[in-house]
């Protein structure tokens, strides 16, 4: 079963063709980018040039009003080409989409952002900090904003800022003492006091260049204070976070394709025929197919339920459950694919070892597994009250 089952609209079919046209370009340099830890600039620029990054903007402002199902389908496709490219661009897609869905910004600010994105601007939230960890756990940021005339002075450090050297705008989460609340400022990369500590040297998702963002006495106008939260962001339902499992599902698909193809051509002289004819290999392939089927039906079912105005209000813990299920299933798929291929899967020339390293990064993207399970347990317990 492939994702084609879930491409049900002309818009989706059109964009799948556009994205597939980039496959050879993206796949041909993914290995080199991974080995050198170099950001896939050409891949991202190609996506910007195609108009992909404008899709989350509402139609009323010149975009395409991207749906959750659209996002999942497109990101799964990109994930099967290169996990790092997919995860990088999907942060922009999800952040922009959430901004226009939640509409916490003023109309003037929303219009400004639309124009900037249409000119090629890339944006991502900068929220994680070394002392607070994932923002979904509710820790108060150590980064601060202090009133200064008709603007604000911002100081702090952010970790895991994906695409940090290549973003046009950072959407920075800070503690605003004056408001006793967490707020977000939209800050252009050329603003004085902004710098990047290039310390991203990870085992997986190496080419996302998710370095530390440093803010030292950064002054911004009032206009760029775009959000003031009335509570932890982690308590809100944000279906756009399904871009995360979608990317890892794509990586699993790539691993599945490699292993199945390998099994149909590999014919060691110790057996008669190809290894795809062996019962144990067929069992592993069947288990992979089952995991992929479970993941796809779950993620697309929840995506469509959220896109439906009648069922959206009852979506609550499903988003976290999708991430938990799909990421863990994807890790299992890659593991089984490597068992089929054997020791050759560990060769640096084999893409499976990159898929293995990249797919495990999903465990550390929000929401975390323990939080998802805890919320499901508390929901079940309170439903009895």
FENCORQUI-V654708 format. One line per field, one symbol per residue. ss: DSSP state (2 for helix, 1 for strand, 0 for the rest). psi: psi as a letter, one per 20 degrees, with the letter a starting at -180 (. if undefined). Layout:
ss=???
psi=???
This chain:
ss=0022220002222222222200222222222222220000222222222202220000222000000222222222222000222222222222222222220000222222222222000011110010001022200000011111001111111100000000001111111100001111111100000111100000000222000111111111122211110000222000222222222222222222222222222000000000222022222222222222222222222222222022220000022222222222222222222222222222000022222222222222000022222222222222220
psi=prihhjniqhgggghhggghiighgghhjggghghikppmghgghhhghijhiihiqqhijjbjlprghgggghhgghhigogggghghhggghggghghghlirrhghggggghghijjqqqqqohqqhhibpiiijqpqiqqpppnckbqppqapqrlnpkgiiqhqpnpprpohhilrprppopqhjppiprponjomrhrlhjilmrpppoolppqrhhjohpoqjrphiiqpniiiihghgghhgghgggggggggghiipnqiiroaqiiiphhghggghhghggggggghgghghghhhhphhighipfihghhgggggghhhghggghghhghbhhiiphipihhggggghihhhjqqqqghhggghgghggghih.
